[in-house]
């Protein structure tokens, strides 16, 4: 547990991210979930080429960095969507209009693009999860998101 917490703290610090105690616990839970996933598949893949501590450090760092990047991307888009689409007002009528605007912008996208944007930014799914649901190669998710965001920006200006 100490190793995992240390790697979480170091990974966040090296990326300039401040973690709360709850964030740290959530990340530790994500790490242990990854370790026990698929009947301890991560441990079974350990080949002994390095020490177990080194291996677990690498596994922990990869899980933590992926989670931090997912959170950062989701927060960035959420902030951008609020700034671009929501505006300053947060009253009930404005929220309904804003939801309509976001829905209109998502309609500007083709079916798969809209689904990928919705799953990544609104549902917080990983590239791997999106890939399995949509049936698109995992390395095509990022470029699809970039194209879709650009289309949404252009549609928001019009």
N, C-alpha and C positions, 0 to 999 in steps of 0.2 A: 504494500500500500504506500509506503514511504517513497519508493522509487517512482510509482505512478504519479503521486502528487508533485514530486520534484520535477518530473518531466513536464507535467501540465503547467506548472509555474514558469519553468524556463521557456517553454514554447510560447506561452502567452507574452512573457516579458520580452522575448526576442522580436516579437511582432508588435510591441507597443500596445498591448491590450491589457486593460485592467480587469481582473476577475473578481467577482464577489465570491463569498463562501459557497453560495448556492451554485454558481457557475462551475466552480472547482468540483463540487460534488457531482454535478450533472456530467461533466467531462470524465470524471473517474468512473461513473456508472457506464458511460458509453464505451470506455476502454475495456472494462470487465465484461460487458455484453459482447464486444467484439472477440474477446478471448474465449468465452464459453460458447460462442455461436458455432453452429454446425458440429456439435459434440466435440468441442475443443480442437477444432481443425487447425487453429493457429499454433497450438502447442504440438500437435502431431507433425506440423511442417518444420519444426525445429530440428536442424540437422547436426547441431553440435559444432559447427564451424567457428562459433564464437561462444562466449559464456552465455548462460541463460539470461543473466541480467542485461547484457548488451542486446540480446535478441528482444527481450521484453521492452527495453528502452526504445528500440526502433519501432516496434509494433505500437507502443503507446504514442510516440511522437507522430506517427502517420495518422492514427485515429484522431488525435487532438488537433493536428493541423487541418485535417479535412473538416472537422466540426467547426473550428474557428473560422475557416474560410466560408463555410456554408452560412454560418451566423452573420458574418460580416457582409456577405453578398445580400442576404435577405434583409438585413438592416439598411444597407445602402439603397436597395431598390425601394424598400418601404418608405424611406425618407424622401427619395426622389419622386416616388409616386405621390406622396403627400404634398411635396412642394409643387410639382407640376400639375397634378390633377385635382388635388383636394383644396388647395388654397388656404387662406388664413382662417376662414370661418369654419366652425365645427358644430353648428346647430343642426337639429334633426333634418330640416328641409335641405340644407346644404349637403349633408351626408348622402341623402337619397340622390341628389343631383350628381354628386361625385361618383357614387356607385354606378350610376347610369353612364357617366363619362368613361369610367374604367371599362365597363362592359362594352361600350361602343368602340373603344380603342382595341380591346381584345377581339372584337368582331372584324376589325380591319385585317387581322392576321388569318392565315389559312388554318384549317383544322388542327394539324399537327403542331404548328408553331404556337397557336393559342394554348393548346394542351400543355406543351412544354413550358411555356411562360407561367401558366397557372400552377402547374405542379412544382416548379422550381421556386418561384417567388411568393406565391400565396400559400402553398401547402408545405414548403420547405423540404421537398424531396431531393435526394442526391442524384447525381448524374446516373449512377448505376440503377437506382430505382426507376427513374424516368425511362432509361433505356429499355428495361425489361417490360414496362407497361406499354410504351409507345412502339417498341420494336425497332428502334433506331440505334445504330452503333453508338456506344458511349462517347467516343471521341467526336461525334457529330453534334452533341448536345450544346456544347459551348458556342460553336459558330452559329447554330440555330438561334440560341438566345440572343447573341449579338445582333443578328439580322432582325429579329423580332423587336428588340428594343429600339433599333433605329427606325423601323417602320412606325412604331408607336409614337416616337418623338416627332416624326414628320406629320403623323395624323393629328397629334395634339396641337401643332402649330397651325394647321389648316382651319 
